[in-house]
């Protein structure tokens, strides 16, 4: 079994209301080498209050995996391209279980 990796990755999640928007954001972040991988789930059901109105919508969730070192640039790019006035942006720092995955991710983001 491969030894554990000591590197951490950052997982960032956001949602959009159209699948093509999700794909556009994913492609942009990958092309700019700000993310190693972007997964798109959906549609998912979202229930929330926006401008005093109860909303029930379908959305697509993007799970973005990147390096903590590019966090600021990733968030800037994400907010610039995101269609929502106030986008949901959630972050979790994760320890990578396999060194080979950590090395691959580092190579994808800014050439590692």
C-alpha positions in Angstrom: 0.0 0.0 0.0 1.2 3.5 -0.9 2.4 5.7 2.0 0.1 8.4 3.2 0.6 11.9 1.7 1.4 14.8 4.0 0.0 17.4 1.6 -3.4 19.0 2.0 -5.9 20.0 -0.6 -8.6 22.5 -0.5 -12.1 21.5 -1.4 -14.3 24.4 -2.5 -18.0 24.0 -3.3 -20.4 26.3 -5.1 -23.8 26.0 -6.8 -25.3 27.4 -10.0 -28.7 27.0 -11.5 -27.8 25.7 -15.0 -25.6 22.8 -16.0 -23.9 24.8 -18.8 -22.9 27.4 -16.2 -21.3 24.7 -14.1 -19.4 23.3 -17.0 -18.2 26.8 -18.0 -16.9 27.5 -14.5 -15.2 24.1 -14.3 -13.5 24.5 -17.7 -12.3 28.0 -16.8 -10.8 26.9 -13.4 -9.1 23.9 -15.0 -7.8 26.0 -18.0 -6.4 28.6 -15.7 -4.7 25.9 -13.6 -6.5 27.0 -10.5 -8.0 23.5 -9.9 -6.9 20.0 -10.3 -10.4 18.6 -10.7 -14.0 19.9 -10.7 -16.8 17.5 -10.2 -20.4 18.5 -11.1 -23.4 17.0 -9.3 -27.0 17.6 -10.0 -29.5 18.6 -10.3 -29.9 18.9 -6.6 -32.8 20.5 -4.8 -32.1 23.7 -2.9 -34.5 25.4 -0.5 -33.6 28.8 0.9 -34.8 32.4 1.5 -33.6 35.1 -1.0 -34.8 38.7 -0.7 -37.5 37.7 1.8 -39.0 35.0 -0.5 -38.9 31.3 0.0 -37.2 29.6 -3.0 -37.1 26.0 -4.1 -34.9 25.5 -7.1 -32.8 23.0 -8.9 -29.1 23.6 -8.9 -25.8 22.0 -9.9 -23.1 21.7 -7.3 -19.4 22.1 -8.2 -16.8 20.4 -6.0 -13.5 22.0 -6.8 -10.2 20.5 -5.6 -7.2 22.7 -5.5 -4.1 23.6 -3.5 -4.3 26.0 -0.5 -1.6 28.1 -2.1 -3.9 29.3 -4.9 -6.9 29.8 -2.8 -7.0 33.6 -3.2 -6.7 33.5 -7.0 -9.3 30.7 -7.3 -11.8 32.6 -5.2 -11.2 35.8 -7.3 -11.7 33.9 -10.5 -14.8 32.0 -9.2 -16.5 35.2 -8.0 -15.7 37.0 -11.3 -17.3 34.2 -13.5 -20.1 33.2 -11.2 -23.6 34.2 -12.3 -25.1 34.7 -8.8 -25.1 38.1 -7.0 -24.1 36.3 -3.8 -22.5 32.9 -4.7 -22.3 30.1 -2.1 -18.6 29.4 -1.6 -17.7 26.8 1.0 -14.2 25.6 1.8 -12.8 22.5 3.6 -9.1 21.8 3.9 -8.5 18.1 3.6 -5.5 15.8 4.1 -4.8 13.7 1.1 -4.7 9.9 1.7 -2.5 8.9 -1.2 0.7 10.5 -2.2 0.2 9.8 -5.9 -3.0 11.7 -5.9 -1.4 14.7 -4.0 1.4 14.7 -6.5 -1.0 14.5 -9.5 -3.1 17.4 -8.1 0.0 19.5 -7.5 1.1 18.9 -11.1 -2.3 20.1 -12.4 -2.4 23.3 -10.4 0.4 25.6 -11.7 2.6 22.7 -12.7 3.1 21.6 -9.1 
